Amino acid sequence: MARSELRPVVKLRSTAGTGFTYVTRKNRRTDADRLVLRKYDPAARRHVDFREER
């Protein structure tokens, strides 16, 4: 069974410039724009915005 193209795997990169990434899935139907989540960056030791990279 193939993975759905409706929910692709995206990589979230830290805006703090540390290079830390999270990997998640998103729904293209509801989140057509680039995803931005506020998550913990262990390299910066604080919560920062993580933006979707393609």
C-alpha distances in whole Angstrom, upper triangle without the diagonal:
4,7,9,12,14,14,15,16,20,23,26,29,32,35,38,37,36,33,31,27,25,21,19,17,19,18,20,21,23,24,24,27,27,26,29,29,32,31,33,34,35,37,39,39,39,36,36,34,30,29,26,26,24
4,6,9,11,11,11,13,17,20,23,26,29,32,35,34,34,30,29,25,23,19,17,15,16,16,17,18,21,21,21,24,24,23,26,27,30,29,31,32,33,35,37,37,37,34,33,31,28,26,23,23,21
4,6,9,8,8,9,13,16,19,23,26,29,31,31,30,27,25,22,19,15,14,11,12,13,14,16,18,18,18,21,20,20,23,23,26,26,28,28,30,32,33,34,33,31,30,27,24,23,19,20,18
4,5,6,7,10,13,17,19,23,26,28,31,31,31,28,26,22,20,16,14,10,11,10,11,12,15,15,15,18,18,18,21,22,26,25,28,29,31,33,34,34,33,31,29,27,24,22,19,19,17
4,5,5,9,12,15,18,21,25,27,30,30,30,27,25,22,19,16,14,10,10,9,8,11,13,13,13,15,16,16,20,21,25,25,28,28,31,32,33,34,33,30,28,25,22,20,16,17,15
4,6,10,12,16,18,21,24,26,29,30,30,27,26,22,19,16,13,10,8,6,6,7,10,10,10,14,14,14,18,19,23,24,27,28,30,32,33,33,32,29,27,24,21,19,16,17,15
4,7,9,13,15,18,21,23,27,27,27,24,22,19,16,13,10,6,5,5,6,9,10,10,11,13,13,13,16,17,20,20,23,24,27,28,29,30,29,25,24,21,18,17,14,15,14
4,6,10,13,16,19,21,25,24,24,21,20,16,14,11,9,6,6,7,8,11,13,11,11,13,12,12,15,16,20,20,22,23,25,26,28,28,27,25,23,20,17,15,12,12,11
4,7,10,13,17,19,22,22,21,18,17,13,11,7,6,4,7,10,11,14,15,13,14,14,12,12,14,15,18,17,20,20,22,23,24,25,25,22,21,18,15,13,10,11,10
4,7,10,13,16,18,18,18,15,14,10,9,6,6,6,7,10,11,14,15,12,12,12,10,9,11,12,15,15,17,17,20,20,22,23,22,19,18,15,11,10,6,7,7
4,6,10,13,15,15,14,11,10,7,6,5,7,9,10,14,14,18,18,14,15,14,11,10,11,11,14,13,15,14,16,17,18,20,19,17,15,13,9,8,6,6,7
4,7,9,12,12,12,10,8,5,5,6,8,10,11,14,15,18,17,14,15,13,10,8,8,8,10,10,12,11,14,15,15,17,16,14,11,9,5,5,4,6,9
4,7,9,9,9,7,6,4,7,9,11,14,15,18,19,22,21,17,18,15,12,11,9,10,11,10,11,10,13,12,13,15,14,13,10,9,5,6,6,7,10
4,5,6,7,6,6,6,8,12,14,16,17,21,21,24,23,19,20,17,14,12,10,10,9,9,9,7,10,10,9,12,11,10,7,6,5,7,9,10,14
4,5,8,8,9,10,12,15,17,19,19,22,22,25,23,20,20,17,14,13,10,11,10,11,11,9,13,12,10,13,12,10,7,6,6,7,10,11,15
4,6,8,9,11,13,17,19,22,22,25,26,29,27,23,24,21,17,16,13,13,11,11,11,8,11,9,7,10,9,9,7,8,9,11,14,14,18
4,6,8,10,14,17,19,22,23,26,26,29,28,24,25,22,18,17,15,15,14,14,13,10,12,10,9,12,13,13,10,11,10,11,14,13,17
4,6,9,12,16,19,22,23,27,27,30,29,25,26,23,20,19,16,16,15,13,12,8,9,6,7,10,12,12,11,12,11,13,15,15,18
4,6,10,13,16,19,21,24,25,28,27,24,24,22,18,17,16,15,15,14,13,9,11,9,10,13,14,14,12,12,10,12,13,12,15
4,7,10,14,17,19,23,24,27,26,22,23,21,18,16,14,14,13,11,10,7,8,7,9,11,12,12,11,11,9,11,12,12,15
4,7,10,13,15,19,20,23,22,19,20,19,15,13,12,12,12,10,10,8,10,10,12,14,14,13,12,11,8,9,10,10,12
4,7,10,12,16,18,21,20,17,19,18,14,12,12,10,11,9,10,9,11,13,14,15,15,13,12,11,8,10,9,11,13
4,7,10,14,15,19,18,16,17,17,14,12,12,12,14,12,13,13,15,16,18,19,18,16,15,14,11,11,9,10,12
4,7,10,13,16,15,13,15,15,13,10,12,11,13,12,14,15,17,19,20,21,20,17,16,15,11,11,10,11,13
4,7,9,12,12,11,13,14,12,10,12,12,15,15,18,19,21,23,24,24,23,20,19,17,14,13,11,12,13
4,6,9,9,7,9,10,10,8,11,11,15,16,19,20,23,24,25,25,24,21,19,16,14,12,10,12,13
4,5,6,6,8,10,11,10,13,14,18,19,22,24,26,28,28,29,27,24,22,19,17,15,13,15,15
4,6,5,5,8,10,10,14,15,19,21,24,25,28,30,30,31,29,25,23,20,18,15,13,14,13
4,6,6,10,12,12,16,17,21,23,26,28,31,33,32,33,31,27,26,22,20,18,16,18,17
4,6,9,11,11,13,15,18,20,24,26,29,31,30,31,28,25,23,20,18,17,15,18,18
4,5,7,7,10,12,16,18,21,23,26,28,27,28,25,22,20,16,15,13,11,14,14
4,7,8,12,14,18,20,24,25,28,29,29,30,28,24,22,18,16,14,11,13,13
4,6,9,12,16,18,22,22,26,27,26,27,25,22,19,15,14,11,9,11,12
4,7,10,13,15,19,19,23,23,23,24,22,19,16,12,10,7,6,8,9
4,7,10,12,16,17,20,21,21,22,19,16,14,10,8,6,5,9,11
4,7,9,13,14,18,19,18,19,16,13,10,6,6,5,6,10,13
4,6,10,12,15,17,16,16,14,10,8,6,5,7,9,12,15
4,7,9,13,15,13,13,10,6,5,4,6,9,12,15,18
4,7,10,12,11,11,8,5,6,6,7,10,12,15,19
4,6,9,8,7,6,4,6,9,9,13,15,17,21
4,6,5,6,6,6,7,9,9,12,15,16,20
4,5,5,7,9,10,13,13,16,18,19,22
4,5,8,10,11,13,13,16,18,19,22
4,6,8,9,12,12,16,18,19,23
4,7,9,13,14,17,20,22,25
4,6,10,12,16,19,21,24
4,7,9,13,16,18,22
4,6,10,13,15,19
4,6,10,13,16
4,7,9,13
4,6,10
4,7
4
